Amino acid sequence: MACAAWPNRDRHYLRLVEDEFGTMPLKAVDDRRARGLFMKWRDRMSGTPRKADYAWAVLARLLSFGKDRARIGTNVCERGGRLYNAQRQEKIWTADHVSRFMAVACTELQVALTLAEWTGQRQGDLLSLQ
């Protein structure tokens, strides 16, 4: 699959995969023991678990492409699990939080909160709005 067809963020992870496994023969990729090798690679990134999970997902997607086109027989990265576990319940604003904020915030911050609340956009996306 041409790298240009992948989103920019994925290309970075494709490069990580290529740097680590680019010379690995397809026969070795198809061996069930390769999963352990791939998991060790992912686990080396466990200090940044979201990055590790994303790298694993890109590798699994790449192997899925190979399996779909009969280049390999199995995708040993299917159902690899996740390292990152988000507990975000404490970050949810209640109606009381919102009303207390709105009572003291300037107009610009009120608009920002309303946009965030009603669009669900990430902070970076909201900051880039015109």
Residue pairs with C-beta under 8 A, 6 or more apart in sequence:
1 62
1 65
3 11
3 14
6 14
9 54
10 58
13 54
13 55
13 58
13 59
14 58
14 62
16 55
16 58
17 55
17 58
17 59
17 62
20 41
21 29
21 38
21 41
21 59
24 34
26 66
26 71
26 72
28 34
29 63
29 66
29 72
29 76
30 72
30 73
30 74
30 76
31 76
32 74
32 76
34 76
35 76
35 77
35 80
38 56
38 59
38 76
38 77
38 80
39 80
41 55
42 52
42 53
42 55
42 56
42 59
42 80
42 83
43 52
43 83
45 51
45 52
45 55
46 52
46 83
49 82
49 83
49 84
49 85
50 84
52 83
52 84
53 82
53 83
53 84
56 77
56 80
59 77
60 75
60 77
60 78
60 80
63 72
63 75
63 76
63 77
64 75
64 78
66 72
66 75
67 73
67 74
67 75
93 101
93 117
98 113
98 117
101 109
101 110
101 113
102 110
102 113
105 113
112 126
115 121
115 126
115 129
116 123
116 126
119 126
